[in-house]
Amino acid sequence: MGNSGSTGTLLAPSQAGSPLQVCLNNVFASNKGGVSFPQDFLYQYLEVKPYNTNIPVNPAAVTRPATADDVAKIVQCAVASAVKVQARSGGHSYGNYGIGGEDGAVVVDMVNFQQFTMDNSTWQATIGGGTLLADVTSRLHDAGGRAIAHGTCPQVGIGGHATIGGLGPLSRQWGTALDHVLEVEIVLANGTITRANATQNPDILFAVKGAAASFGIVTEFVFMTHPEPPNAVIYSYTLELGEHTSLAPTFAAWQDIVADPTLDRKLASEVIVFELGMIISGTYFGTRDEYNALNFEQRLTQNATAVSVSVLDDWLSLVGNWAETEALKLVGGVSGPFYSKSLTFTATTLIPAAGIQALFEYFDSADKGTLIWFAIFDVEGGAVNDVAQNATAYAHRDAQFYMQTYAVGVGSLSNTTTAFVTGMSDTVTNSMPGVQFGAYAGYVDPKLADGPQEYWGTNLPRLQGIKAAVDPGDVFHNPQSVAPVAAAANGTQPGANPTTTGSQTPSTGGSGRSGAWGYWILAVLVAFAGL
């Protein structure tokens, strides 16, 4: 009797027979395939599936609930064992935050939350938290030719995308994806299933719209929707002129164009600099004559080596042909080792001429350690900036454009490549002393010295207060999530002194704008096309 046969050692939460595993097995008693543990066959490959293989993560369990009640029970199991929880929607977090970002979390995979309804009297759509953007697009189309603003990667999940920001080609006209969110159903740290909207739990809705992964698990959204755009012009200008330094004047001209406060909101634009040169591409949501009247190509200082301008009058065709989408479809959720950083630029903090020149010289001179690298500049502004900075957790309401830099290793990510990515950002920031840039949480960077402050800016104190009210035990946690106000005051805000090695998110998914491997495929396609 007594403790016969016992060593007196407590089982870790991830060990077979631990209280956590017993509890989760009880939740899924009628669905044995609904939960997996580290001892299961090919656990990392079949269940964990890290997006960024440069950041190893070993969750305590991966669960696949089917109802909000299941999610609530999973959270209760985790709380009872003092284990952290994170949701995974599409699984495209650059820091693997959808699987916890560090060892020992319970992952709540939202793949079964595919519900969809449309209220034809209000044109409000109810969408499950595990729906991928490709399915969001097609289901809204089939339900009456409706649409919301969102990114261009079809495999990104709406659960992360619409709770980080959700930027895409239509954002200058319609705002971010999260600006379309009217209401959510969310499971909180105490296991309750709660609705949040403008009048019921408005603080929770505020937090969800930019930082949901720190506060709970959204099981469904209610979105306002718009009629699909009737037509659009797709344009792409490729420049390949030898050294990148020769492309600096064209980038400077592009920055002047997108910094114009009178820029037509129908214009979406992006610059991609990579090993083979530079591409300026995007969408104009109007007619070919209206696009031509912008004189966009003529306002650039160099003639492109390849030009493609086409008109599409079918929404699904338009979404399917956005610049990077076809490349992304080839790789879907394929993982790889990469590192990424981002910077935010406003109308008053544009890159000076000296900074542009230094950056493009750096592209030529730096030791990269890889051929698969990118610097991507996406124009924002417009309707995104119509919303007050303190109206949602997403704080970058003055952003004119974002700079995202990343590189992909082949097999593994070298220190040289990581340093190159850091150097791209440093080259710009060193030319702009004293500027506070901020970073986009959809392009999460675990190496940021103060990630939460960079992501949420002046909204962070309010978020910390809400966190203390609804999740004082910090159940919903990743390496850069919002800490309860008391913990933050004691210097334990995640991300303040990150120890993570390696590389879209304090989120369940990624940016939706792109994926590292997607651009690798794009580079290969460009190379084979001889551009």
C-alpha positions in Angstrom: 0.0 0.0 0.0 1.1 3.6 0.5 3.3 4.5 -2.4 4.4 1.0 -3.4 5.7 1.0 -6.9 5.9 4.8 -7.1 9.1 6.8 -7.5 7.4 9.9 -6.1 8.0 11.8 -9.3 5.2 13.9 -10.8 4.3 13.2 -14.4 4.9 16.1 -16.8 1.7 17.3 -18.5 2.8 15.7 -21.8 3.6 12.3 -20.3 1.2 9.4 -20.9 -1.3 9.0 -18.1 -0.7 12.5 -16.8 -3.8 14.4 -15.4 -3.8 16.5 -18.5 -3.9 13.6 -20.9 -6.6 11.8 -18.8 -8.7 14.9 -18.8 -8.4 15.5 -22.6 -9.1 11.8 -23.3 -12.3 12.2 -21.3 -13.3 15.2 -23.4 -12.8 13.2 -26.6 -14.1 9.9 -25.2 -16.4 9.5 -28.2 -13.9 10.8 -30.7 -10.5 9.1 -30.1 -9.0 10.9 -33.1 -9.8 14.3 -31.6 -6.6 14.5 -29.5 -3.0 13.6 -30.0 0.0 13.5 -27.6 3.8 13.6 -28.0 4.0 9.8 -27.7 1.8 9.3 -30.7 3.2 8.1 -34.0 4.7 10.9 -36.1 3.3 13.4 -33.7 5.5 16.3 -35.0 4.9 15.5 -38.7 1.2 14.7 -38.6 -0.2 16.8 -35.8 2.2 19.6 -34.7 3.2 20.6 -38.3 5.3 23.6 -37.5 5.2 26.3 -40.2 8.6 27.7 -39.3 10.9 24.7 -38.9 13.6 26.9 -37.5 11.7 27.1 -34.3 11.2 23.7 -32.8 8.0 23.4 -30.6 6.7 20.4 -28.8 3.1 20.9 -27.6 1.7 18.9 -24.7 -1.3 18.0 -26.9 -3.0 18.9 -30.2 -6.8 18.8 -30.0 -9.4 19.1 -32.7 -12.7 20.1 -31.1 -15.9 20.2 -33.0 -18.0 22.5 -30.8 -17.5 25.6 -28.6 -18.4 23.3 -25.7 -15.5 21.1 -26.6 -13.2 24.1 -26.7 -14.4 25.2 -23.2 -13.7 21.7 -21.8 -10.2 21.7 -23.3 -9.4 25.0 -21.7 -10.6 23.7 -18.4 -8.3 20.7 -18.7 -5.4 22.9 -19.4 -6.1 25.3 -16.5 -6.4 22.4 -14.1 -2.9 21.3 -15.1 -1.4 24.8 -15.3 -0.8 24.5 -19.0 -0.9 27.3 -21.6 -3.3 27.3 -24.5 -3.1 28.6 -28.1 -5.5 28.2 -31.0 -4.5 27.2 -34.6 -6.6 28.3 -37.5 -4.5 28.1 -40.7 -1.2 27.5 -38.9 0.8 30.2 -40.7 2.4 31.9 -37.7 5.9 33.0 -38.5 6.9 32.2 -34.9 4.8 29.0 -34.6 2.6 30.8 -32.1 -0.4 28.8 -33.2 1.3 25.8 -31.6 2.4 27.7 -28.6 5.7 29.2 -29.8 7.4 27.2 -27.0 7.1 23.7 -25.6 4.3 22.5 -23.4 1.1 24.2 -24.6 -2.2 22.7 -25.5 -3.0 23.4 -29.2 -6.7 23.9 -30.2 -6.8 23.2 -33.9 -9.9 24.9 -35.3 -10.2 22.9 -38.5 -13.7 21.6 -37.7 -15.2 25.1 -37.2 -16.4 25.5 -40.8 -19.9 26.9 -40.1 -21.2 29.5 -42.5 -24.5 31.4 -42.8 -25.6 34.6 -44.5 -28.4 36.9 -43.4 -29.8 38.2 -46.6 -31.6 41.0 -44.9 -28.4 42.5 -43.4 -25.8 40.9 -45.5 -24.0 39.9 -42.3 -22.1 36.6 -42.5 -21.4 34.1 -39.7 -18.2 32.3 -40.3 -16.4 29.6 -38.3 -13.1 30.3 -36.8 -11.3 27.6 -38.7 -12.3 28.7 -42.2 -9.5 29.3 -44.7 -9.5 32.5 -46.7 -10.1 30.5 -50.0 -13.3 29.1 -48.5 -14.3 32.5 -47.0 -14.1 34.0 -50.5 -16.0 31.2 -52.2 -18.7 30.9 -49.6 -19.3 34.7 -49.5 -19.5 34.6 -53.3 -22.0 31.8 -53.4 -24.1 33.5 -50.8 -25.0 36.5 -52.9 -21.8 37.8 -54.5 -20.4 39.3 -51.2 -16.9 40.0 -50.1 -14.7 41.3 -47.2 -11.2 42.7 -47.3 -8.6 40.1 -46.6 -5.2 39.0 -47.7 -4.2 37.0 -50.7 -2.9 33.7 -49.3 -5.7 31.2 -49.7 -4.5 28.8 -47.0 -4.4 31.3 -44.1 -7.1 30.9 -41.5 -9.7 33.5 -40.8 -9.2 32.9 -37.0 -5.8 34.5 -36.9 -6.1 36.8 -39.9 -9.2 38.6 -38.7 -7.8 39.0 -35.2 -4.4 40.4 -36.0 -5.3 42.9 -38.8 -6.0 41.2 -42.0 -4.5 43.4 -44.7 -5.0 43.0 -48.4 -5.7 44.6 -51.8 -9.1 45.9 -50.7 -8.0 47.4 -47.4 -7.5 50.9 -48.8 -11.2 50.9 -49.7 -12.8 48.8 -47.0 -10.3 48.6 -44.1 -8.7 45.5 -42.5 -10.4 42.2 -42.2 -10.9 42.9 -38.4 -12.7 46.1 -39.3 -15.4 43.9 -40.7 -15.9 42.0 -37.5 -19.2 42.9 -35.7 -19.4 40.1 -33.2 -17.6 37.0 -32.0 -18.3 33.9 -30.0 -15.2 33.4 -27.8 -14.2 30.9 -25.2 -12.5 32.6 -22.2 -9.9 31.4 -19.7 -12.6 30.4 -17.2 -14.2 28.1 -19.7 -17.2 30.3 -20.4 -18.6 30.7 -23.9 -19.2 34.4 -24.5 -20.5 36.7 -27.1 -18.8 40.1 -27.7 -20.0 43.0 -29.8 -20.2 46.8 -29.6 -22.7 46.7 -26.7 -22.0 43.3 -25.0 -18.5 42.8 -23.7 -17.1 45.6 -25.8 -13.6 45.4 -24.1 -13.3 41.8 -25.3 -14.3 42.8 -28.8 -11.6 45.6 -28.7 -9.0 43.0 -27.6 -10.1 40.4 -30.2 -9.7 42.9 -33.0 -5.9 42.8 -33.0 -4.7 40.6 -30.1 -7.2 37.7 -29.7 -4.6 35.0 -29.1 -3.9 36.6 -25.7 -7.6 36.6 -24.6 -9.4 33.5 -25.8 -10.4 31.3 -28.7 -12.8 32.7 -31.3 -15.1 29.9 -32.5 -17.2 32.1 -34.8 -17.3 35.6 -36.3 -20.1 37.8 -37.6 -18.8 39.9 -40.5 -20.3 42.9 -42.3 -19.9 42.3 -46.0 -19.7 44.3 -49.3 -20.9 43.6 -52.9 -18.0 42.1 -54.8 -16.1 44.6 -56.9 -17.4 44.4 -60.5 -14.0 44.7 -62.2 -10.4 45.3 -61.7 -7.1 45.9 -63.4 -4.1 43.6 -62.5 -0.7 45.1 -63.2 2.9 44.0 -62.8 6.1 45.7 -63.8 9.3 43.7 -63.6 12.7 45.4 -63.5 15.9 43.4 -63.9 18.8 45.8 -64.5 21.8 44.0 -63.0 22.7 45.5 -59.7 20.0 46.3 -57.2 21.5 49.8 -56.6 20.2 50.8 -60.1 16.7 50.2 -58.9 16.8 52.6 -56.0 15.4 55.6 -58.0 12.3 53.5 -59.1 11.6 52.5 -55.5 11.9 56.2 -54.5 9.4 57.1 -57.2 7.0 54.4 -55.9 7.3 55.7 -52.4 6.5 59.2 -53.6 3.4 57.9 -55.4 2.0 55.9 -52.4 2.8 58.7 -49.9 0.5 61.0 -51.8 -2.5 61.7 -49.5 -4.8 62.1 -52.5 -3.8 58.6 -53.9 -6.9 56.9 -55.3 -8.1 54.4 -52.7 -8.9 52.0 -55.5 -5.2 51.4 -56.0 -3.4 48.6 -54.2 0.3 48.3 -54.8 3.3 46.3 -53.6 7.0 46.2 -54.3 9.0 43.0 -54.1 12.8 43.1 -54.2 14.5 39.8 -54.5 17.6 38.1 -55.9 16.6 38.6 -59.5 15.5 42.2 -59.4 12.3 44.0 -58.4 8.6 43.7 -59.2 6.0 46.4 -58.7 2.5 44.9 -58.8 -1.0 45.3 -57.6 -4.6 45.8 -58.3 -6.7 48.8 -59.4 -10.4 48.3 -58.6 -11.9 50.1 -61.6 -11.7 50.3 -65.3 -8.7 50.2 -67.6 -9.3 53.8 -68.6 -9.4 54.9 -64.9 -6.2 53.0 -64.2 -4.5 54.6 -67.3 -5.5 58.0 -66.0 -3.4 57.5 -62.9 -0.2 57.5 -65.1 1.2 55.0 -62.7 3.8 53.4 -65.0 4.8 56.8 -66.4 5.4 58.2 -62.9 8.1 55.5 -62.3 11.5 56.6 -63.4 12.6 53.4 -65.3 11.0 51.4 -68.0 10.2 47.9 -66.9 11.8 44.9 -68.6 8.4 43.1 -68.6 4.9 44.6 -68.3 1.6 42.8 -67.7 -1.7 44.7 -67.4 -5.0 42.9 -67.7 -8.6 43.5 -66.8 -10.8 41.0 -64.9 -14.5 41.3 -64.5 -15.1 38.1 -62.4 -14.4 38.3 -58.6 -13.2 34.7 -58.2 -10.9 35.0 -61.1 -9.5 38.2 -59.6 -8.8 36.6 -56.3 -7.3 33.6 -58.0 -4.9 35.8 -60.0 -3.6 38.2 -57.4 0.2 38.5 -57.9 1.3 35.9 -55.4 -1.7 33.6 -55.0 -0.9 31.1 -57.7 2.6 30.6 -56.4 1.2 30.1 -52.9 -1.3 27.5 -54.1 1.6 25.4 -55.2 3.0 25.1 -51.7 0.0 25.5 -49.5 1.0 24.9 -45.9 4.5 23.5 -46.7 6.8 24.5 -43.9 10.4 25.6 -44.0 13.2 27.4 -42.0 12.9 31.2 -42.3 13.3 34.5 -40.5 11.3 37.6 -41.0 11.1 41.2 -39.7 8.8 44.2 -40.4 8.8 48.0 -40.1 5.9 50.4 -40.2 6.2 53.7 -42.1 3.8 56.7 -41.8 3.3 59.8 -43.9 5.9 61.6 -41.6 8.4 58.7 -41.4 9.1 57.9 -45.1 12.5 56.4 -46.0 14.9 59.2 -46.8 16.8 59.2 -50.1 20.0 58.2 -48.2 18.2 55.3 -46.6 16.9 54.1 -49.9 20.3 54.2 -51.5 21.9 52.5 -48.5 19.3 49.7 -48.5 19.7 49.0 -52.2 23.5 49.0 -51.9 23.1 46.5 -49.0 21.1 44.2 -51.3 24.1 44.0 -53.5 26.9 43.9 -50.9 25.6 41.9 -48.0 26.5 38.2 -47.5 23.1 36.5 -47.6 23.7 32.8 -47.2 20.8 32.1 -49.4 19.3 33.0 -52.8 15.7 33.0 -51.4 15.2 36.4 -49.8 12.8 39.2 -50.1 12.1 42.8 -49.1 8.4 43.5 -49.6 6.7 46.9 -49.3 2.9 47.0 -49.1 0.9 50.2 -49.4 -1.7 50.7 -46.7 -3.6 53.9 -45.6 -7.0 54.8 -47.0 -9.9 53.3 -45.1 -7.6 51.5 -42.7 -6.5 54.9 -41.4 -10.0 56.2 -41.1 -10.5 54.2 -37.9 -9.2 55.8 -34.7 -6.0 54.3 -33.3 -7.7 53.4 -30.0 -10.8 51.9 -31.5 -9.3 48.4 -31.9 -6.2 46.6 -30.5 -4.7 46.8 -34.0 -2.8 50.1 -33.5 -1.1 51.0 -36.8 -3.8 53.3 -38.0 -1.3 55.8 -39.4 0.7 53.3 -41.4 1.4 54.4 -45.0 3.2 51.2 -45.9 4.9 48.2 -44.3 8.3 46.8 -45.1 8.6 43.1 -44.6 12.0 41.4 -45.0 12.6 37.7 -44.8 14.8 34.9 -46.1 14.4 31.1 -46.3 17.1 28.6 -45.7 17.5 25.4 -47.7 17.5 22.6 -45.2 18.4 24.9 -42.3 18.6 28.6 -41.6 22.2 29.9 -41.2 23.3 32.7 -38.8 24.5 34.5 -41.9 21.0 34.5 -43.4 19.4 35.6 -40.1 22.0 38.5 -39.8 21.2 39.5 -43.4 17.5 39.9 -42.6 18.3 41.9 -39.5 20.7 44.0 -41.6 18.0 44.9 -44.0 15.9 46.5 -41.2 18.9 48.0 -39.5 20.1 49.7 -42.7 16.8 51.5 -42.9 16.4 52.3 -39.2 20.0 53.5 -38.9 19.2 56.1 -41.6 16.2 57.4 -39.5 17.6 57.9 -35.9 14.9 58.7 -33.3 12.0 57.2 -35.3 9.7 54.8 -33.5 8.6 52.4 -36.2 6.4 49.6 -34.7 5.9 46.2 -36.2 2.9 44.3 -37.7 1.8 41.3 -35.6 1.0 39.4 -38.7 4.7 39.4 -39.5 5.7 38.3 -36.0 9.3 38.5 -35.0 10.2 36.5 -31.9 13.6 38.3 -31.7 12.1 41.7 -31.1 13.3 43.2 -27.8 9.8 44.4 -26.9 7.4 42.7 -29.3 4.1 43.6 -27.5 5.0 47.3 -27.5 6.0 47.1 -31.1 2.8 45.3 -32.1 0.2 47.2 -30.1 1.8 50.5 -29.2 -0.3 52.9 -27.2 -3.1 50.3 -26.9 -0.9 47.9 -24.9 -1.8 49.3 -21.4 -5.5 48.9 -22.1 -4.9 45.4 -23.4 -3.0 44.5 -20.2 -5.9 45.8 -18.1 -8.4 43.7 -20.1 -6.1 40.7 -19.8 -6.0 41.1 -16.0 -9.8 41.0 -16.0 -10.5 38.1 -18.2 -7.3 36.0 -18.1 -5.3 36.9 -14.9 -3.6 33.5 -15.0 -2.2 34.1 -18.5 -3.8 30.9 -19.8 -3.7 32.1 -23.4 0.0 32.7 -23.8 2.8 32.7 -26.4 6.3 34.2 -26.2 4.9 37.7 -27.2 1.4 37.7 -26.0 -0.2 40.4 -23.8 0.6 39.9 -20.1 -1.9 40.8 -17.3 -1.3 44.3 -16.1 0.3 43.1 -12.7 2.7 40.8 -14.5 3.6 43.5 -17.0 4.3 45.9 -14.1 6.7 43.3 -12.6 8.7 43.1 -15.8 7.3 39.7 -17.0 5.6 40.9 -20.1 6.4 38.3 -22.8 8.8 39.4 -25.4 10.7 41.8 -23.2 13.7 39.5 -23.1 13.1 36.7 -25.6 15.1 33.6 -25.4 13.6 31.9 -28.5 16.1 31.1 -31.2 15.2 31.4 -34.8 12.7 33.5 -36.6 1.8 35.5 -38.9 1.9 35.9 -34.8 0.4 36.6 -31.5 -2.3 34.8 -33.4 -3.5 31.5 -34.7 -2.5 32.2 -38.2 -0.3 34.3 -40.4 -0.5 37.6 -42.2 -2.4 36.3 -45.2 -0.4 38.7 -47.3 2.2 36.0 -48.2 4.2 33.1 -47.0 8.0 32.6 -47.2 7.8 29.5 -49.4 5.2 31.1 -51.6 7.7 33.8 -52.6 10.4 31.1 -53.1 8.1 29.6 -55.7 7.5 33.1 -57.1 11.2 33.6 -57.5 11.6 30.2 -59.3 8.7 31.1 -61.6 10.2 34.4 -62.4 13.6 32.8 -63.0 12.2 30.2 -65.4 10.2 32.9 -67.2 13.5 34.6 -68.0 12.3 37.9 -66.5 
